[in-house]
């Protein structure tokens, strides 16, 4: 948790009970979640917690590298806890349960230009089935 607190402070974000609860919730679930999946259980805990507040906090946590944005085909926003560098997001997502793991290989490392474009940022996301879901 101290790494996440440091990232919040380094990015000029306050350490608030709601942000800590969001980080804890993602750590507990260990999968990609939509804002609504975060909001429903946390509004029970905080009472006065609006969905727009959850969206703002999720985006702030993604911008500072604590969460990563997960791209799914359902056109909903998804996020997952991300211990990695926010500029090199390599992840594999289980298409059954939503579990997210970091891919250690830097498959695109050193990529600086593509077809005349200077590469400023990139991410890599793979989709598969985790061992637990494959066994079921």
N, C-alpha and C positions, 0 to 999 in steps of 0.2 A: 504493500500500500504506500510505502514511503516514496517509491519511484513515481507513483501517480500524483502524490501531493507535490513533489518537486516539479513535475511537468506542469501542473496547474499554476504554480507560483512563477515558474520560468516564463509562462505565457501570459502573465498578468491577470490570471483568473483567481477569484476568491475561492477558498476552500469552504464550501457551504455544505450543510447537512444533506441537501437534495443531491448535489453532485457526488458526495460520498456514497449516498444510498444507491445512486445509479451505477457507480463503479462496482460496489459490492454486489448488486443484483446481477450485473453481467458476469462477474467472477463466479458467482454461485451457479448460474445457468450454463455458462461455457458454450454458448451457441449464438447464432445471429438472431437478433430480435428486432421487431418493428417498434416504432414509438408507442403504439397502442399497447403492445405487450409489456412495455416498461411502465406505462402510465397507469394501467388498471391496478396492479398490485401496490404501486407506490402511492397512489391517491388514497388508498385505504390507510396507509401508514401516516401520511401527512395531512389528510383531510382536504385542505385547500391547495390542490395542485392541479393546475390546468394543463391540458394537452399542449397548448402553444409553449408553455414553460418547459415541458419535457423536450419538445422539438428544439428549442433554443439551446438547452443544456446538451443534448446529444450532438448538435452541430458544433458547439464550442469544444466539447470533449474530442470530437473527430478532428477539428482543426488543430488541436494541440497534440495529437498523436496518441491519445489514450484509447480512443475508439477508432475503428476503421469502418468505412462505408462498404457494405457488402452489396453487390449487384445481383439482383434476382430477376427472373422473368415475369414476376407478378406485378410489376410496376409500383411496388411499395418500397419505401425506404427501409433498409435493414442496417443494423450496426452490430459490431462485435468488439470485444476487448482486444486491444492490439498492443503487445509489448514491444513491437518493432519500430523501426525508423519510419516516420510518416511519409518519407519521400520514396521509399522502396517497399511497397506493400505487396508481398507475395503470400497468397493464402489459398488453401483448399477448403471447400465448403461441402459438407455432406448434404446431398440433395434430399435425403430422407428426414434427418433429425435437425439439421441446421448447424451441427457442430462445426466450428471453425478452427483450423490449425494453421500455423505459420509454416511456409515452405522456406527452408533454410538456404537453398541454392539461389544465388543471384544470377538467374538465367539471362537477364538482360543487362548485366553489369558492363559498363564501358560503352553502352549505346548512347551516342551523342548526336547522331544525325540520321535521318531517314528521308530519302527522296527529296533532299534539299531543305528539310525542316530541321531546325535545331531542337533537340529533345530537351524539354524543361522538366518534365515529370512523367512518371509512368507507374502503373500498377499491374499486377498479374494475379488473376484469380482463376483457380481451377475448380472444377466441380467433380465430385465422386461420391462414393458410398463408404462411410466409415466401417471399421471392423465390426463394431457392435451391431449396426443395422444390417450388414451383410450376413451375419450369423442368424438373424431373426427371420 
